[in-house]
Amino acid sequence: MKRLITSVICALLMCINLASSAAVDNHDHNKVVCFWNSTSFLRDVLSIANRSHKNLYNCSQLIGPGKFKVDDLRPALSLCTHLVYGFAGLDATSFEVKPLNPNLDTGAGYGFYRLVPQLKRQFPELKVYLSVGGNADPYEETHKYLTLTETTNGRNKFISSVNRLLADYEFDGIDLAWQFPPAKVKKNRGTLGSFWHGLKKTFGYGQFKDDKEKEHMEGFTVLVKDLKSQLKTKNKALTLTVLPHVNSSVYYNAKALAPHLDAVHLFAFDQSNPERTPKKADYPAPIYDSYGRVPDENIDYQSKYWLNNGMPGTKVVIGIPTFARTWKLTAESEAAGVPPVTAEGPGVEGPHTKIPGIMSYAEVCSRLTEAAVGKVRRVNDPSKKYGPYAFTPYDAKSGREGLWLGFEDPDTAAVKAEFVKTKLLGGVALYDLSLDDFRGVCNGDKFPIVKAAKYKL
């Protein structure tokens, strides 16, 4: 009898271990998390008139040959350990997860919620998550992301809707790219002051004062804890994406969150952009602090916040943008182009993205190589701290405006991946696949930024 009982116990323990191993992420230090904003699929069918909204995450206003289809994912997925599908939203009344683009996400025409997770059949080691928020919800509705955290009822409604969604679709987990409002850094805290682009000019950036900051931090912590307890029983993952405009010290209790998150995707980029600082062009995604800059606006500082406050290094994943930030140069701009440079708002739009102030890497390539009027001069960063930039000065004779752009390329992606490797962090998160050179127009190599980061880890 004793032998029988022992055998049964061993069998049960083996089952438990097998079940738990299904949820284990084997990529402690080499995560390559690839975000895809599915609205890039619509780039060739939507009107130019819709371009008034400058939010990069809301790519539904884009048109032209930058259209990104599900099949375009395949060359990248052999490089990615995780694919994050963006973005779902939040219903302001029910506090339930909802598709923001029903025709694409769940409609009979496309049904990407069902189609994209099926890519795992071709790439069996890939994990596919659904991201909620991501600044894809209209900014004027973001109060609901605060209100939901305030009550047990609101949190439970959200969690129940996540459970239903994961029962219907084959996602491996949920990513919370929570749309907390922009919050200026408080001097007595001495912590993060990053902000997401486009909000200041368009939506009254920085004017919101959250009188319930502590309550919302505590409510979000409870939400994460309760949601993870539900997902764990289903072997589903839970990750957090820290958007560039969100002040981590205001809304995230890193130590309390650490046991309940599988990873934190730290979007420590877009530190300078033409909406936040229209009169000053500067490095958008530096690794380290540089003279005369705000000391917290770099990858090193922001990653240290999470590490110093209890988040294990293996769970800290560093965001790498695949796009450039651009500014217009005028007669008042310095001809040498050395940042920070006096500027006059967003630079000219690219032929694919069609958004002033933003260029995909493929669009940057054409500017660096073409012999026509639009060519820009590249300036490398031998220190490997701040990233390269390129510019063409204002032409006093013709009155033609100039252009300054700070950008990522395969070399900078590799440098940031090396930073991750040296600091023993969890990996990199690329935002997003549709803004990398997914057609290989630069040198015939598809997804060169993703590839460079992958091979350096």
N, C-alpha and C positions, 0 to 999 in steps of 0.2 A: 504493500500500500504506500509506504514512504517513497519507494522508487517511482511509483506511478504519479504521486503528487509532485515529486521533483521534476519528472518529465513534463507534466502539464505546465508547471511554473516556467520551466525553460522555454517551452513552446510559446507561452504567452509573452515572455520577455522578448523572444525573437520577433514575434509579430509586431510588438510595440516598437522595437528598434527599426524594423523595416518600414513601418508607417512613418516614423519620425524622420527617417533618412530621406523620404520622398520630398520633404520640405526643406532639407538642408541645402544651402547654397555652397557649392564646392569651389566657388571663385572668391576666396578670401581676399586676395590681393590683385586679381587680374580681371575684375569686372569690366566689361565694355558694354555700357548701357546705352542703347541707341533709341533716342526719341524720334517718333514720327508724328507730325501733325497731319492728320488725314485730310484736312481741308486743302492741302497742297494738290490734291487730286483735282480740285476745281479751278486751277489757275487759268485754264484756257477757255473757260465758259462764262466767267463772271464779268460784269460790266466795270469799266474804268471808273464809273461814277461811284462805285462802292469804296474807293480808296481813301475816303476822308478819315476813316478810323486808322490811326497809326500804330495800333498795337501789333507788334510782330507776331505774337502768338495767334492772333486772329488772321490767318493767312487766306481766309476765304475771299478776300478782295483781289487776290492776285490773278493775273491772266498771262497768256503767252506760252512759249515753249518750255517753261519750267514745270509744266504739269507732271506730277509724280503719281504713278500708278502702283498698285499692289505688286505687280511683277517687277517693278523697279527695286523693291525691297530685297529680292533674292540675292543679288551679288553682295549685299552688305551682311546678310544674315549668317554667312560663314565666318564673319569677323565679330559679330555681336554675341555676347553671352545672354543679353536681355534685350527685349524690344518693348518699349513703352508706347502704347497707343494713346494719342491725345486728340481731343480731350472730351471727357464727359463733363456735365455741369450739375447744378444743384437746383431743384425746384424750390422756389421761395416759400411756397405754401405748405407743401408736404414734407420738405426737407429730405426728399428722396433723390437718389442719383437719377439723372435723365440724360438721354443722348442730346447733344447740342446740334447735331446735324442728322436728324432722323432718316433722311433719305439715304445718306451714306452709311450711317451706323447700323441701323436695324431695318431699313426699308427693303422691299422686295427687289428693288433695282440693283442694289449693291450688297447690303448686309455685311459690312466690314467687321462688325462685332463677331460674326460667325466665321467669316472667311479668313481673317488675319490669324487668329489662334490656330487654324488648321495648317499654317505654315510649319508648325512643329513636327508634322509628319515627315517633312523633308529635312528639317533640322531638329532632330529629337532632343538635343541638349539645350535648345533655346527655351528661355522663359519669357512669356508674353504677359505683360501687365496692362491694366487699364488705368489711365491717370485721370483724376478728377480735379477740375479747376484750371490751373495753368494760365490764368488770365484770359481764358477763352470766354468765360462768362462776361457779359457786359459790366464794365466797372461800376456803373450806377446801381447794380444789383448786388454788389459784394457784401453789403450789410448782412445778407443771409448767412454768409460763412461765419460771421460772428454770432448771430442770433442762435444758430443751430447748436453751438457749443454751450449755451447758457442753461439748458434744461435737460434732464434725463430723458424726457419724452422726445425732444428733438434729436438727441443723439441716437436713441433707440430706433427711431424711424429711419434715420440714415443707415444704420447698421443693418436693419432688416432689408432695406432695399439693396444693399451691397450683397447680402446673402442670396437674395432672389436672382440678382444679375449673374452671380457666379454659378448659380445652379443652372441657368439658361445658356451660358456661354463658357467657353473653355479657357478663360483667362487663368493664369497661374497666381495672380495676386492683384492687389489694388495699390496704386500710388496716389498719395495725397499731395497734390501740388496746390495746397490750400491758399485761397485768395484773401489772405489777410491784407488789410489796407496798408498803404505806404505809411511808415512811422519814422519820423526823424530820430536820429540817435540822441540819447540823453547824455549830456556831458558827464554827469556824475556816475554813469555806468561805463563810459568809455568803450562802448562796443559798436556793433555793426551799424553802418549808415548807408548801405546800398539800397538803391531804388530802381524800380523797373521803368523802362523808357516810355515816353508818350503820355504819361499820366499828368505831369505838371501843367503842360500847356493846354491839353485837351479837357482835363477833368478837374482842374483845381488842385493839382498835385501838392501834397503836404499840408493841406488845409484841414484835413480830418483830424480830430482829436478824440481818441478812444478813451472815454472815462472809465471803461471797465477792462483795462488791459490785463490786470491780474486775474480777474474772473475768466476772461477769455483764454488766457494761458492755461489756467487750471482746468477749464472745461475741455479744451483741446487735448490735454494730457489724458483726461478720463476717457475721451472719445477714442484715442489711440489705444489705450489699455483695453477697453471693452471690445473694440473692433478686433484687435489682435487675438483676444481670447476666443472669439468666434471663428476667426480664420484659421487658427492653429488646429482646430479639430477637423478642418477640411484640408489640411496641408497646403494652405494658401499663404502667400507672402504679403507683407505690408511694408511699404517704403514711403519715405517722405521726400518731396522735392521742395527745397527752399528757393523760392523765386527771388530774383535779384533785388526787388524793391522792398522785401520784407526784412524787418529788423529782428534778427534771431533772439536777441536778448529781451525783446518785448513779449514775444509770443511763444517761444519754444524753451521749455525746461529740459535741456539736453539730458541731464542726469536721470530724470524721471522717465523720459521717452526711450532711453537707450535699450532697456530690456525688451521693449515691445516692437522695435523696428528692425527690419532686416537690412536696411540701408538708408542713408541720407544722401540724396543727390544735391550737392551744394552748388547752385548756379552762381558762382562767384565771378560773373562777367557782366558786361554792360555797365561797368562802373562809371564810364563817361559815355554819353550819347547825345545826339543833337537836339533831343527834346528836353533833357534835363539840363544840359549846359550848351544852349544854342550858340553862345558867343565864344565858346572855348572848345577847340578840338584837342583831344588828348587820348592817351592809351585807354582802350575800352576794357581790356582784360589782363592787367599786369599780374605777374606772379608775386612780386615783392613791392614794398613801399619804395617810392622815389622822392627825391628832394622837392619840397614845396607842395606835395599832394596830401590829401587827407589820409592819415596812416591806416585806416581800416578798410580802404577800398582796394584790396588785393587778395589773391588766393591764400597766401601764407597766413595773413591775419585772420581771415574768416574761418579757415580750417582749424586754426589753433583755438578759436572760440569753442568749437564743438569738442575738440580733443580735451581741452582743459576743463571742460564742464561735464566730462564723464562719458562721452560717446567713444566707443572703441574704434581704433584706427581702421580696422577691417570693414567697418560700416560707413566710413566717410568716403564718398565718391565725388570726385572733382569734376565739375561741369566744364566742358570745352565747347565754345560756339563754333559753328561752321560758317559764320557770316561775318561781314565787315560792317563797321559803323563809319558813316561818311558825313563830312561837313562841307559847306560852300565857303570858298575863300574869295575875299573881295580886295579892293585897293588898300584897305586897312590891315590886311593880313601880312604876317611876316613872310618875306620871300623865301627864307631859308627852309621853312616848313618844320623846324624843330619844335615839338610839342612842349608845353601847351601853346596853341596857335590861335590868334584872334580869328573868329569865324562869324558866319552869318546864317546859322540854322542848318537844316539838313542839306546834304549834297544831292546832286541830280540822281534821279531814280535809275535803276538798272533795267535792261531790256527784258529780263525775265521776271524779276520780283515786282517791278513797277511800284516800289514804295520809296519815296525820297528818304535818304538817310540810311538805307540798308542795301547791301549787295551780297549776293551769294558768292561762294568761293569761285564758282565758274565765271561769274561776272567780273570778279577781281582779276582773274587770270587774263581775261581779254584786255583789261585796262593796262596790265603790266607788259603785254607783249605786242599789242597792235601798234602800227606805225602811224595811225591816223591821229586826228586832233585830240582824241580822248586818252591818249597814252599818259600814264603817270610814272613818276620816278620812284623806285623802291629804295627804302633805307632800312638796312638790316639792323638787328640788335645784337651786337657781339657779346653783351653782358648776359643775354638770355634771361632777362628779368622782366622785361616790359612788352616785348613783341615788336614786330616790324611795323612800319607805316609807309605810306606812299602818298605822293602829292604832285599836283601840277599847279604852279602859282597863277595868280591873277595876271592877266595880260593887259597891261596898261594901254598898249597901242590899239588893240581891238575892243577893249572893254569886256573881253570874255572872262567870265567868272572862273575861278580855280576850284580845285577839289582836294580835300585831305581825307585820307581813310586809314583807320587802324584795323588790322585784319589778322585772321588766323590762317595758317597754311600747314602743310604736313610737318615742316620743321618745328613750328611752335607747338603743334599738337604733341610731337615727340618729346619736346622739352618738358611740357606739362605732365606727360606720362612718366617721364624720368623723375620729376618732382614727387609724383605719387609713389613711385617705386622706392625712392630714397627715404621717404617719410613713413613707409610701411602702411600706406592707406589702402582703401578697398578697390580702387579702380578709377575709371573715367566715365563720364556721361556726356555723350555728344548730342548737342541740340542745334539743328535737327538734321535727319538724313536728307531731307528734300533741299537743304541749302548747301550741302556738300556738292562736289562735282560728280553727281550720280550718273552722268552720261559719259564721263571721261573726255570732256572737250579740251582740258588743259594739256594733257600729255598722253591721252589714251587710257589712263588708269582710273577706273571708277572708284569712288569713295576714297580718295587719297588721304583725307584728314582722318577718317575712321581707321584706315589701314595703318597710318603712321603711329597713331596712338596705341593701337592693338599690338604692333610688333615691338614697341619699346617697353611694354609692361613685362 
